[in-house]
Amino acid sequence: FPDRETSCEGIYTSNGCILTQCEAEGFRRITYFPDRPDAMARRWTVRLAAEKESCPVLLSNGNKVAEGDLPGGRHFAVYVDP
């Protein structure tokens, strides 16, 4: 529930935007992640999808490798974090 997050860590809302602060501790507030060297050495691919009107910009760490429109007024972006 990003609208209830008040520590500005993990996923939260501010001025109508959905934001993340995902440094080491903040990421643990969003999802499980093993802090092991073998897990941290991988490349990660992230695909974001949202309503285009309410979320016109989709950002993530890494390099954007794809983006486009989806049915129903939605759009997506794919990032690879090397």
C-alpha positions in Angstrom: 0.0 0.0 0.0 2.2 2.8 -1.3 -0.2 5.5 -0.1 0.3 4.4 3.5 4.1 4.3 3.5 5.5 7.3 5.4 9.2 6.4 5.7 9.9 7.3 2.1 11.6 3.8 1.7 10.4 1.0 -0.5 7.4 2.0 -2.7 5.5 5.1 -1.7 3.5 7.9 -3.2 4.3 11.7 -3.2 2.4 14.5 -4.9 0.4 11.9 -7.0 3.5 10.0 -8.2 4.4 6.4 -7.3 8.1 6.3 -6.3 10.6 3.8 -5.0 13.7 4.2 -2.8 15.3 0.9 -3.4 18.7 1.0 -1.8 19.6 -2.1 0.3 17.0 -1.7 3.0 14.2 -0.1 0.9 14.1 -2.9 -1.6 13.4 -5.4 1.2 10.2 -3.4 1.9 9.0 -4.3 -1.6 10.0 -7.9 -2.2 12.1 -10.8 -0.9 15.7 -10.7 -2.1 18.5 -13.0 -1.1 21.6 -11.0 -0.2 24.1 -13.6 -1.6 26.9 -12.9 -4.0 25.6 -15.5 -6.5 22.2 -13.8 -6.6 23.6 -10.3 -6.8 25.9 -11.2 -9.7 23.0 -11.7 -12.1 21.6 -9.4 -14.7 18.0 -8.4 -13.9 15.3 -7.6 -16.4 12.4 -5.4 -15.2 9.1 -4.9 -17.1 6.8 -2.1 -15.9 3.3 -1.7 -17.1 0.8 1.0 -16.1 -2.1 3.2 -17.3 -0.6 5.8 -19.6 -2.7 8.7 -18.4 -2.0 8.3 -14.7 1.6 7.1 -15.1 3.0 8.7 -18.2 6.7 8.0 -17.4 8.0 4.5 -16.5 11.5 4.5 -14.9 13.7 1.8 -13.5 17.4 1.2 -12.9 19.4 0.0 -15.9 19.1 0.5 -19.7 15.7 0.7 -21.4 15.6 -2.0 -24.0 11.9 -1.8 -25.1 8.8 0.3 -24.7 5.4 0.5 -26.2 1.6 0.8 -26.0 -0.7 -1.9 -24.6 -4.5 -2.3 -25.1 -6.8 -0.4 -22.8 -4.8 2.8 -22.5 -1.8 1.1 -20.9 1.9 1.2 -21.8 5.1 -0.7 -20.8 8.8 -0.3 -20.6 11.5 -3.0 -20.2 14.9 -2.3 -18.5 18.0 -4.5 -18.2 20.2 -3.7 -15.1 23.6 -5.1 -15.9 
